[in-house]
């Protein structure tokens, strides 16, 4: 490929030995390396003796920096884009820059490499023929419930301190749903814990996991109780508006819809916040 282009370079998600020879070559040849955190990227470059010019490119300066980098590429420069770990753009900065390059008619070359989402999916031992990556799970239980209603295997990032809460939300809907909690992938303390939503919610309710976490959740069974929670919540709203007490009314709606009373009540509570 000719000069004046963007090269998207995935970097290791933990173990620095996972960087590819092609990525190292691209980083050496680039006129400038745009990185999420220059300190993190410098550790990788120093490990392999790569001398490169670094500029910061993160969520707070994306638009201004993208315009600057596009101008440099238009003048013939080669820009390598990296994030702190894994593939740029996947829950990381980069979309604005790629979009700007395409709009400017500049070539975008994407190199293959490490991905926490793919590593977790394979390690989970859950179906990988059809799956959905959702980035970080929504914090609201009602929104997370919508994600868990997917018939496909769901792969999601989650903050360690929120793992138990997210698993409790799932357990309220389907306690027997299979889940894998993948922690510190490729690092010294890598761990993959597989089990039901109920069992893992209890486990991590006692002690939150440490480090980077990826959750992999089996798809919802067809016609299962995950379907149409919003309709159940709407029914509870009508009952409460008519004067019913929320807790008993949630039990009535649960009996009619197949949801658990806790799931309906929690979703109703979240909808009011």
SVG drawing of the C-alpha trace seen along z (x, -y; Angstrom):
<svg xmlns="http://www.w3.org/2000/svg" viewBox="-57 -20 73 46">
<polyline fill="none" stroke="black" stroke-width="0.4" points="0.0,0.0 1.2,-3.5 2.0,-6.2 -0.6,-8.5 -2.7,-6.0 -3.9,-4.8 -2.8,-1.5 -4.9,-0.1 -2.7,2.0 -4.1,4.3 -1.9,4.7 -1.6,7.4 -4.5,7.6 -2.0,8.6 0.9,10.7 3.3,8.6 4.5,11.6 1.1,11.7 2.0,8.8 2.4,9.8 5.5,9.3 3.4,7.4 2.2,5.0 5.8,4.4 6.8,3.7 4.0,1.2 4.9,-0.6 8.5,-0.9 7.6,-2.2 4.9,-4.7 5.6,-8.4 3.6,-8.8 1.8,-6.4 -1.5,-7.6 -2.1,-6.0 -4.7,-6.1 -2.0,-6.4 1.5,-7.2 2.9,-5.7 1.2,-2.3 2.3,-2.2 5.9,-3.2 6.2,0.0 5.3,2.1 7.6,0.3 10.5,0.3 10.1,4.1 10.8,4.6 13.2,1.7 10.8,-0.3 11.7,-4.0 8.5,-5.9 7.0,-9.3 3.9,-9.1 0.9,-11.4 -2.1,-11.0 -5.4,-10.0 -8.2,-9.3 -11.9,-9.9 -11.3,-13.5 -9.3,-14.8 -10.6,-12.5 -12.2,-15.0 -9.4,-17.6 -6.7,-15.0 -8.5,-13.2 -8.5,-16.3 -4.8,-16.9 -3.9,-13.3 -6.0,-13.3 -4.2,-16.5 -0.8,-14.7 -1.9,-11.6 -3.2,-13.8 0.4,-15.1 1.7,-11.6 2.3,-10.5 1.6,-7.0 -0.2,-6.9 -0.4,-3.8 -3.4,-3.7 -3.2,-1.7 -5.3,-1.6 -4.1,-0.5 -5.0,3.2 -6.6,5.2 -8.2,3.8 -8.8,0.1 -12.5,-1.0 -13.7,2.1 -14.9,0.3 -11.8,-2.0 -11.2,-5.2 -10.6,-5.2 -14.0,-5.3 -13.8,-9.1 -10.4,-8.8 -11.4,-5.8 -14.5,-7.6 -12.6,-10.8 -10.0,-8.8 -12.8,-7.2 -14.5,-10.5 -11.1,-12.0 -10.5,-9.1 -7.5,-7.8 -6.6,-4.2 -7.3,-2.3 -5.3,0.9 -6.5,3.1 -4.0,5.6 -5.3,8.8 -4.3,9.4 -5.4,10.0 -9.0,9.5 -10.3,10.0 -13.8,10.6 -12.7,13.4 -10.5,15.0 -13.3,15.0 -15.8,16.4 -13.7,19.4 -12.6,20.0 -16.3,19.9 -17.1,23.2 -20.5,21.6 -21.8,21.6 -19.7,19.5 -21.5,20.0 -23.7,17.0 -22.7,14.4 -23.2,10.7 -20.6,8.3 -22.2,5.5 -19.2,3.6 -19.8,2.8 -23.1,4.0 -25.7,1.3 -25.9,0.3 -29.7,0.3 -31.2,3.6 -34.0,3.0 -31.4,2.3 -29.2,5.3 -32.3,7.5 -32.8,6.5 -29.3,7.6 -29.7,10.9 -32.9,11.6 -30.6,12.1 -31.0,15.6 -27.3,15.4 -24.3,15.9 -23.5,12.5 -20.0,11.2 -19.6,8.2 -17.0,6.2 -17.8,5.5 -16.2,3.6 -15.1,6.0 -17.2,4.3 -20.3,4.7 -20.0,8.4 -22.2,9.6 -24.9,7.1 -25.1,7.9 -25.1,11.7 -27.9,11.1 -30.0,9.3 -29.5,12.3 -30.2,14.8 -33.5,13.0 -34.5,13.7 -33.0,17.1 -31.0,18.6 -29.9,21.6 -28.5,19.6 -24.9,20.7 -22.2,18.0 -18.4,17.8 -16.6,15.1 -13.2,14.6 -10.7,12.7 -7.2,11.3 -7.0,13.1 -3.4,13.9 -2.0,12.6 -0.3,14.4 -3.6,14.8 -5.9,15.7 -9.0,17.4 -12.2,18.7 -15.0,19.6 -18.1,21.3 -21.4,22.0 -25.0,20.9 -26.0,17.3 -27.3,18.0 -24.2,19.8 -21.8,17.2 -23.9,14.3 -23.6,15.9 -19.8,16.5 -19.0,12.9 -21.5,11.5 -19.1,12.7 -15.9,11.5 -15.7,9.4 -13.2,10.5 -10.0,8.5 -8.6,7.2 -10.1,7.1 -13.3,9.1 -15.2,10.3 -18.6,12.0 -19.9,14.6 -23.6,15.4 -25.4,18.2 -28.2,17.1 -31.8,16.9 -33.9,20.0 -36.6,19.4 -39.9,18.4 -38.2,18.3 -39.1,16.0 -36.6,13.4 -39.0,12.3 -41.0,9.1 -40.1,7.8 -41.2,4.3 -44.7,5.5 -44.7,7.0 -43.4,3.7 -46.1,1.8 -48.7,4.1 -47.3,3.5 -47.4,-0.3 -51.1,-0.1 -51.8,1.9 -49.9,-0.5 -51.5,-3.5 -54.9,-1.9 -53.9,-1.7 -52.3,1.7 -49.2,2.1 -46.1,2.7 -44.7,5.9 -48.0,7.9 -48.8,6.6 -45.4,7.7 -46.2,11.2 -49.5,11.2 -47.8,10.0 -45.1,12.6 -47.6,15.3 -49.2,14.2 -46.1,13.5 -43.6,16.2 -41.1,13.6 -40.0,13.8 -41.6,11.3 -38.1,9.9 -37.3,9.3 -40.6,7.4 -40.3,5.4 -36.7,4.5 -37.4,3.5 -40.3,1.3 -38.1,-0.3 -35.4,-1.1 -37.9,-2.6 -38.9,-5.1 -35.3,-6.3"/>
</svg>
